[in-house]
């Protein structure tokens, strides 16, 4: 990790891959990850951890399945939302978005339980920036 300030716009400009998060820093035992997204991800669940989203650019929709009911939370640029642990969810962005996430180090992007992983999804615990 860098001991210098990280400009998020520069960090985002350093890669093009969609649905493939980069770790910009760590806070205690959490990764701070950024990603570029477009289209739909996959339904997945993180059984033991919440997942924090901040929309840096564009708009993100989070479809949630809670107690047998499906709903979608719309996040415009600058909005934050935390998906509670154990909640099945599917991020999507029709026009594309840049997002920042907080997750415990080692958390797999596709969660503990998930739909079939499409080829365009990078099932990873995050890539180092640069």
C-alpha positions as CSV (number, residue, x, y, z in Angstrom):
1,X,0.0,0.0,0.0
2,X,1.1,3.5,-0.7
3,X,2.1,5.9,2.0
4,X,1.2,8.8,-0.3
5,X,-2.3,10.3,-1.0
6,X,-4.3,8.4,-3.7
7,X,-6.3,10.5,-6.1
8,X,-9.3,8.3,-6.9
9,X,-9.8,9.8,-10.4
10,X,-6.2,8.8,-11.3
11,X,-6.6,5.4,-9.7
12,X,-9.8,4.8,-11.8
13,X,-8.1,6.0,-14.9
14,X,-5.3,3.4,-14.4
15,X,-7.5,0.4,-15.5
16,X,-10.4,-0.4,-17.8
17,X,-11.6,-3.8,-16.6
18,X,-15.3,-3.9,-15.6
19,X,-16.4,-5.8,-12.4
20,X,-12.8,-6.2,-11.4
21,X,-12.1,-4.2,-8.2
22,X,-8.7,-2.6,-7.3
23,X,-7.6,-2.2,-3.7
24,X,-6.6,1.4,-3.2
25,X,-5.8,1.1,0.5
26,X,-6.5,-0.9,3.7
27,X,-8.1,0.3,6.9
28,X,-7.4,-2.1,9.8
29,X,-8.5,-5.4,8.3
30,X,-10.7,-3.9,5.6
31,X,-10.0,-3.3,1.9
32,X,-11.1,0.0,0.3
33,X,-11.8,-1.1,-3.3
34,X,-12.7,0.8,-6.4
35,X,-14.4,-0.7,-9.5
36,X,-15.8,0.3,-12.8
37,X,-19.2,-1.4,-13.5
38,X,-21.6,-1.6,-16.4
39,X,-24.5,-3.9,-17.1
40,X,-25.6,-6.5,-14.5
41,X,-23.5,-8.4,-12.0
42,X,-24.9,-11.6,-10.5
43,X,-27.1,-12.4,-7.5
44,X,-24.9,-13.2,-4.5
45,X,-24.7,-13.2,-0.8
46,X,-22.0,-12.4,1.8
47,X,-23.1,-14.5,4.7
48,X,-20.8,-13.0,7.4
49,X,-20.2,-9.4,6.3
50,X,-22.0,-6.2,5.3
51,X,-21.0,-4.6,2.0
52,X,-20.6,-0.8,1.8
53,X,-21.1,1.0,-1.6
54,X,-20.3,4.6,-2.5
55,X,-21.1,5.8,-6.0
56,X,-18.2,8.0,-7.2
57,X,-19.5,8.5,-10.8
58,X,-22.6,7.5,-12.7
59,X,-25.5,5.6,-11.0
60,X,-25.8,2.2,-9.5
61,X,-28.9,0.0,-8.8
62,X,-28.8,-2.6,-6.1
63,X,-31.5,-5.2,-6.4
64,X,-32.1,-6.9,-3.0
65,X,-34.0,-10.0,-1.9
66,X,-35.2,-9.6,1.7
67,X,-37.7,-11.9,3.4
68,X,-39.0,-13.1,0.1
69,X,-39.5,-9.6,-1.3
70,X,-37.4,-8.1,-4.1
71,X,-36.7,-4.4,-4.3
72,X,-34.2,-2.1,-6.0
73,X,-32.3,0.7,-4.3
74,X,-31.2,3.4,-6.8
75,X,-27.9,5.2,-5.9
76,X,-27.0,8.4,-7.8
77,X,-23.5,9.8,-7.7
78,X,-22.4,10.6,-4.2
79,X,-24.9,8.2,-2.5
80,X,-23.9,5.4,-0.1
81,X,-25.7,2.2,0.9
82,X,-24.8,-0.8,3.0
83,X,-26.1,-4.2,2.0
84,X,-26.6,-6.1,5.3
85,X,-24.8,-9.4,5.7
86,X,-26.9,-12.4,4.5
87,X,-28.9,-10.3,2.0
88,X,-29.0,-11.6,-1.5
89,X,-28.1,-8.7,-3.9
90,X,-27.3,-7.9,-7.5
91,X,-25.6,-4.6,-8.5
92,X,-26.2,-3.2,-12.0
93,X,-25.6,0.0,-13.9
94,X,-27.2,0.6,-17.3
95,X,-24.9,3.5,-18.3
96,X,-21.9,2.5,-16.2
97,X,-20.6,3.7,-12.8
98,X,-17.5,4.0,-10.7
99,X,-17.9,2.7,-7.2
100,X,-16.0,2.5,-3.9
101,X,-16.5,-0.4,-1.5
102,X,-15.4,-1.4,2.0
103,X,-15.1,-5.1,2.6
104,X,-13.0,-7.3,5.0
105,X,-9.7,-8.2,3.4
106,X,-10.0,-11.5,1.6
107,X,-13.8,-11.1,0.8
108,X,-14.6,-12.7,-2.5
109,X,-16.5,-10.4,-4.8
110,X,-19.0,-13.0,-5.7
111,X,-19.8,-13.7,-2.1
112,X,-20.3,-17.0,-0.3
113,X,-23.3,-18.1,-2.4
114,X,-24.0,-17.0,-5.9
115,X,-25.5,-17.6,-9.3
116,X,-23.3,-19.0,-12.1
117,X,-20.4,-16.6,-12.7
118,X,-20.5,-15.1,-16.2
119,X,-17.2,-14.7,-18.1
120,X,-17.2,-10.9,-17.7
121,X,-17.2,-11.1,-13.9
122,X,-13.8,-11.3,-12.2
123,X,-14.3,-13.5,-9.1
124,X,-11.5,-12.1,-7.0
125,X,-10.6,-10.8,-3.5
126,X,-9.4,-7.6,-5.2
127,X,-6.3,-6.7,-7.2
128,X,-3.6,-4.4,-6.0
129,X,-3.8,-1.0,-7.7
130,X,-1.1,-0.4,-10.3
